[in-house]
Amino acid sequence: MNIAILRSSPLAACRLPCINKMKSDTTHLQRTSKSTREAGTYACVVDSVEKISPTVKLLSLSTAAGKLSFKPGQWVDFFIPKSNLVGGYSICSAPDPSSFQLAVKYSRHPPALWIHEQCTHGDEVDVRVGGDVWLDPQNCSSRLVILVAGGIGINPLLSMLRAGAGSSTRFHLLYSASSVAELIFREEIEELCATHTNLSAHFHVTGAEEEEVHGCTVGRISPEHINRIVKEEGEDGTRCFVCGPPTMIDHFSENVLIKCEYEKWW
């Protein structure tokens, strides 16, 4: 998991990290070679590994130095033991100098496979923070931030939502997954929205046949969902971040009314 700009307007484009999918002929470091990243790495210890859906594991890590610095929306290069292959995963937790979380979808790529099949409490890894598109909710001049997540693309957007709770900016999350079980973090998101009046969320399930599943709309998020909000709120002071599969991003880039920020890792 995994932002760049939706160029649906003449405005300049930006970037934000999205998904665990990748081209087989390039590495994570090659695909992000032009992205801003820190020069040094942080030594981290795995505090816990938890299966939070049929396909996703949540990794909680801490840094002994307590000097970890990242912005909501950024990602890490992930260095696993005894391997030259580097993973790339968006941070899903709010900024904290001593700890962070990564939700990683299963794949055969060695770093993801290591997380799912070998990683355990006490393991040591190195990470390096990177990413050019991020949001600091505590210093945000926007009136409204729309967050559109598809599947594991919830990661960087959840970091923004968590950090934005209680801020003066309103956040509205549109989040879709293939099933209710894959709507990771849904319970926490609902609790955040119930506790903080500046947060709201709507959930979609794409793989169900019924009209409604446990409070979720059945069907994909469409650009019209965003356009309707933009027409009501106005373009000025409204930002939109999108993170999800390539086809989803391409569809929004061609049909949404305002500039949206995303990043492709494939």
Salt bridges, closest charged atoms under 4 A:
ASP77 OD1 - HIS28 NE2 2.60
ASP77 OD1 - ARG37 NH2 2.81
ASP77 OD2 - ARG128 NE 2.84
GLU188 OE1 - ARG162 NH2 2.62
GLU190 OE2 - ARG186 NE 3.03
GLU233 OE1 - ARG143 NH1 3.58
GLU233 OE1 - ARG170 NH2 2.68
ASP250 OD1 - LYS264 NZ 2.56
GLU261 OE1 - ARG239 NH2 2.81
